[in-house]
Amino acid sequence: MASNIPEDRVDPRQIPVAALADGSQIPMVGLGTFGSDHVSADSVAQAVEGALAFGWRHIDCASVYGNEKEIGRVLGRVLKTGKIKRDQLWITSKVWNDMHDSVGESCKRSLADLQLDQVDLYLVHWPFPNYHAPQCDVTSRNPNAKPYIHASYMKTWRQMEQLVEQGLARHIGTSNMTIPKLKLLLQDARIKPAFSEMELHPHFQQPELFRYCVDNGIQPIGYCPLGSPGRPERDRTPQDTNPLTDPMIRDIAKRLSITPAAVCLKWAIQRGQIPIPFSVNHYQDNLRAAIGVRLSDADMRAIAGIDKNCRLVKGQVFLWKQDQSWEDLWDINGEITPP
Ligand SMILES: NC(=O)c1ccc[n+]([C@@H]2O[C@H](COP(=O)([O-])OP(=O)(O)OC[C@H]3O[C@@H](n4cnc5c(N)ncnc54)[C@H](OP(=O)(O)O)[C@@H]3O)[C@@H](O)[C@H]2O)c1
């Protein structure tokens, strides 16, 4: 474990939890591990080690983040000490787009890398089976890219269901879905998704999708909860806004003597989504924020009013035809965009 553990580390029993239908519980805040191209795998693993020592108990991983082996060495070490028991940890991983036909193989590889027998949650990372090279530019396109095809997604989902049956995953879920796609999945799934991971922050609140998930017993997990301030230049557009500099967020932060990041995290938890902030430098602050001062109902309402419908992760690289707009990936007319 990290040697410089501060005295004021958080007692994990203080972290808010969400209760699941099967009686298990998930910590309402998780550590993101996508270092993009600016944080090395070893640095992310070091942050995971420090975060676990500090009190974090929920880690959001994915094979495509390229660091599950390094994180696995940390998990293996920590679990071996016996200071943290496996059932006190929540570990998520995800199948990447080029493995939709080989979900079992992908999950087993992640388990081996993470040095685990079972993940708590396994997600289909994107509903498009399109490979693109890591760190490629948003203008890059795969000539074999495919649209969403429900029959294909269900083939992938059947393999996800088998993971639960085989005991390799406790729960399964989706990511980057839309209401029309989830409707089809809920209609056809034998094991329904227990979670859906999506972009959620004060400038992108996705109220309809959020409500749809909650109404259907799907727990929302919110990525980019701080508006992803460290994302690479290639993933930015001039229209993007930053919730951390929003005057409303800053006013609330000032009044409560907390940081704008803490306001974003508290808003997420109190609203009912599980934020998964990435951090190698602020993870102690972020866990303290999660157990810290509550926002008032008036502050929650005020933040509900600053939604800018500003999607940061647009997914351009998954487009499958020339002359498409990234909006086509997100079914904004309420129907799945035709092939
Ligand atoms: N399912 C999906 O398709 C999907 C897509 C995107 C992301 N994700 C997941 O969501 C996680 C989070 O998303 P993200 O990393 O894009 O965005 P984010 O968590 O909103 O932002 C992370 C950035 O914020 C900084 N930061 C963290 N805490 C801070 C604080 N208290 N004050 C100021 N800055 C702070 C971090 O810097 P420091 O490192 O310097 O602290 C980092 O640069 C990812 O790591 C990944 O696990 C999933």
The ligand as an SDF file (V2000), in Angstrom:
LIG
                    3D

 48 52  0  0  0  0  0  0  0  0999 V2000
  -18.1430    4.5980  -20.5790 N   0  0  0  0  0  0  0  0  0  0  0  0
  -17.4980    5.4590  -21.3270 C   0  0  0  0  0  0  0  0  0  0  0  0
  -17.6180    5.4630  -22.5660 O   0  0  0  0  0  0  0  0  0  0  0  0
  -16.6180    6.4690  -20.6790 C   0  0  0  0  0  0  0  0  0  0  0  0
  -16.2350    7.6170  -21.3990 C   0  0  0  0  0  0  0  0  0  0  0  0
  -15.4200    8.5440  -20.7690 C   0  0  0  0  0  0  0  0  0  0  0  0
  -14.9950    8.3400  -19.4660 C   0  0  0  0  0  0  0  0  0  0  0  0
  -15.3620    7.2010  -18.7900 N   0  0  0  0  0  0  0  0  0  0  0  0
  -14.9310    6.9630  -17.3880 C   0  0  0  0  0  0  0  0  0  0  0  0
  -15.1970    8.1290  -16.6340 O   0  0  0  0  0  0  0  0  0  0  0  0
  -14.0100    8.5690  -15.9800 C   0  0  0  0  0  0  0  0  0  0  0  0
  -14.0380   10.0580  -15.7770 C   0  0  0  0  0  0  0  0  0  0  0  0
  -14.1120   10.7740  -17.0070 O   0  0  0  0  0  0  0  0  0  0  0  0
  -13.0030   11.8350  -17.4310 P   0  0  0  0  0  0  0  0  0  0  0  0
  -11.7010   11.4080  -16.8950 O   0  0  0  0  0  0  0  0  0  0  0  0
  -13.1030   12.0590  -18.8840 O   0  0  0  0  0  0  0  0  0  0  0  0
  -13.5160   13.2020  -16.7870 O   0  0  0  0  0  0  0  0  0  0  0  0
  -13.6080   13.8300  -15.3220 P   0  0  0  0  0  0  0  0  0  0  0  0
  -13.5640   12.7990  -14.2820 O   0  0  0  0  0  0  0  0  0  0  0  0
  -14.7690   14.7550  -15.3790 O   0  0  0  0  0  0  0  0  0  0  0  0
  -12.2920   14.7400  -15.2640 O   0  0  0  0  0  0  0  0  0  0  0  0
  -11.0370   14.2460  -14.9520 C   0  0  0  0  0  0  0  0  0  0  0  0
  -10.0630   15.4230  -14.9180 C   0  0  0  0  0  0  0  0  0  0  0  0
  -10.4270   16.2950  -13.8410 O   0  0  0  0  0  0  0  0  0  0  0  0
   -9.3050   16.5540  -13.0250 C   0  0  0  0  0  0  0  0  0  0  0  0
   -9.7810   16.5950  -11.6350 N   0  0  0  0  0  0  0  0  0  0  0  0
  -10.2010   15.5420  -10.8830 C   0  0  0  0  0  0  0  0  0  0  0  0
  -10.5900   15.9620   -9.6700 N   0  0  0  0  0  0  0  0  0  0  0  0
  -10.4270   17.3070   -9.6510 C   0  0  0  0  0  0  0  0  0  0  0  0
  -10.6490   18.2960   -8.6720 C   0  0  0  0  0  0  0  0  0  0  0  0
  -11.1270   17.9890   -7.4660 N   0  0  0  0  0  0  0  0  0  0  0  0
  -10.3680   19.5740   -8.9950 N   0  0  0  0  0  0  0  0  0  0  0  0
   -9.8720   19.9000  -10.2160 C   0  0  0  0  0  0  0  0  0  0  0  0
   -9.6470   18.9840  -11.2080 N   0  0  0  0  0  0  0  0  0  0  0  0
   -9.9110   17.7080  -10.9060 C   0  0  0  0  0  0  0  0  0  0  0  0
   -8.3480   15.4150  -13.2390 C   0  0  0  0  0  0  0  0  0  0  0  0
   -7.0420   15.8620  -13.0480 O   0  0  0  0  0  0  0  0  0  0  0  0
   -6.0300   15.2120  -11.9750 P   0  0  0  0  0  0  0  0  0  0  0  0
   -5.7220   13.8420  -12.4780 O   0  0  0  0  0  0  0  0  0  0  0  0
   -4.8710   16.1370  -12.0730 O   0  0  0  0  0  0  0  0  0  0  0  0
   -6.6820   15.2050  -10.6210 O   0  0  0  0  0  0  0  0  0  0  0  0
   -8.6300   15.0500  -14.7070 C   0  0  0  0  0  0  0  0  0  0  0  0
   -7.8450   15.8390  -15.5690 O   0  0  0  0  0  0  0  0  0  0  0  0
  -12.8960    8.0400  -16.8850 C   0  0  0  0  0  0  0  0  0  0  0  0
  -11.6510    7.9930  -16.2420 O   0  0  0  0  0  0  0  0  0  0  0  0
  -13.4350    6.6830  -17.2330 C   0  0  0  0  0  0  0  0  0  0  0  0
  -13.2120    5.7620  -16.1480 O   0  0  0  0  0  0  0  0  0  0  0  0
  -16.1880    6.2920  -19.3650 C   0  0  0  0  0  0  0  0  0  0  0  0
  1  2  1  0
  2  3  2  0
  2  4  1  0
  4  5  1  0
  4 48  2  0
  5  6  2  0
  6  7  1  0
  7  8  2  0
  8  9  1  0
  8 48  1  0
  9 10  1  0
  9 46  1  0
 10 11  1  0
 11 12  1  0
 11 44  1  0
 12 13  1  0
 13 14  1  0
 14 15  2  0
 14 16  1  0
 14 17  1  0
 17 18  1  0
 18 19  2  0
 18 20  1  0
 18 21  1  0
 21 22  1  0
 22 23  1  0
 23 24  1  0
 23 42  1  0
 24 25  1  0
 25 26  1  0
 25 36  1  0
 26 27  1  0
 26 35  1  0
 27 28  2  0
 28 29  1  0
 29 30  1  0
 29 35  2  0
 30 31  1  0
 30 32  2  0
 32 33  1  0
 33 34  2  0
 34 35  1  0
 36 37  1  0
 36 42  1  0
 37 38  1  0
 38 39  2  0
 38 40  1  0
 38 41  1  0
 42 43  1  0
 44 45  1  0
 44 46  1  0
 46 47  1  0
M  CHG  2   8   1  16  -1
M  END
$$$$
